[in-house]
Amino acid sequence: MIGLRWVVVGGGKTTAACAAHNPASAQLTDLSNPGGTITGKTMGGALSQLLRSTWLANLMWMSGSILALGLGALYYFQDQLLYHPSIPGMPQTPRENPPGYRSPADHGIHDYEEHFIKTDDGATIHAWLLLHPDSLSLPTVVYFHGNAGNMGFRLPHGSNLFKQCRVNVLLMDYRGYGSSKGIPSEHGLLSDARAVLATLQAHPRVASDRIVLYGKSLGGAVALAVTEVKPDDVLALVLENTFLSIPAMVDVLMPLVKVFKGFILRIGWHSDRRVALLSQPMLFMSGLNDELVPPAHMRELKERATSSVWTQLYTVADGTHNDTWHKGGIAYYRTYRDFIGRVMELLEEGKVGRRRKEGGKGACAETGLRGKVEERKVVGGSVPIVPSNSSSSSRSDAKKNE
């Protein structure tokens, strides 16, 4: 008859073995202790070990399942995790914004056009084009804003660029942001930027060879990406508090996911690769107190810009991610103006952009970029901030582009 015989191997560990024996004389034998027998305590230890091993296996299975579900969610929903068209508790569109953030007219700028631009994949992009009377003789800055919120919250900064640097400014909302229609994605935002550039290239009041791209944070990645595919349409780049790439930001913001990022990341925004390929002059503006993007990213981007004809790094000691432009004050705008002035000189010399065919004075002489910077009061407040006492109201005198 087959019976169960318990075999104890040194250290009190037990294993079960089957052996033929006489039931009448059956006993549990401890082979590590000849003549000894297994006690109930030893049997209990074996059972506990078996239960523990089963519990650990179940725990590992559950942990693995949860990890797989989490990584799967990150893979499928990463666009929703990255792009934030609206801020909880804040308006979705510029029209719903508080006074001071509804239109350029809130800042005394009435010569502007409102555009709804169609992209090649069917999205609609809402944009404001702020124009000076002599717009054709001036550079035009395309303002690619950072993540979260609509372009109306960027009006304090954009209007200052328009006035302090005396440039035309185009502000736009990516698809899904503000009044723009569509679903944001890496490919989609690049299509938005291409459509905006195409609109400016064909605009009768914009000098097509004097388009400068400004990109902040996410906008910096957009600016570099569209310059890579449309290099002849971009004269220069200004990048502020932007990042090396999304994988590099995962290392900063989600270190526990770092080991898996090669398997789950669909979004790249590889500015670290693109910046090395571009020859345009570049100004890197970095807040050294940036709490989101490590300032080291900006320094490394500048170091990687080895093909650029000219690069410059400007830092603001107490500038954070959103308020570097404000904390920098008049020195920020002076640096911006001087950079554009130098770019215009390089354009005149035929060293950057498409060589100008017409003669005449350069933009530096016309705008006084090398002269004294007018000490206008810089309207302040990082975005998005609701003004405490706004007396201005939105005006609906925007011009439709035909």
Secondary structure, 3 states (H helix, E strand, C coil): CEEEEEEEECCCEEEEEEEECCHHHCCCEECCCCCEECCHHHHHHHHHHHHHHHHHHHHHHHHHHHHHHHHHHHHHCHHHHHCCCCCCCCCCCHHHCCCCCCCHHHHCCCCEEEEEEECCCCCEEEEEEECCCCHHHCCEEEEECCCCCCHHHHHHHHHHHHHHCCCEEEEECCCCCCCCECCCCHHHHHHHHHHHHHHHHCCCCCCCCCEEEEEECHHHHHHHHHHHHCHHHCCEEEEECCCCCHHHHHHHHCHHHHHHHHHHCCCCCCHHHHHHHCCCCEEEEEECCCCCCCHHHHHHHHHHCCCCCCEEEEEECCCCCCCHHHHHHHHHHHHHHHHHHHHHHHHHCCCCCCCCCCCCCCHHHHHCCCCCCCCCCCCCCCCCCCCCCCCCCCCCCCEECC
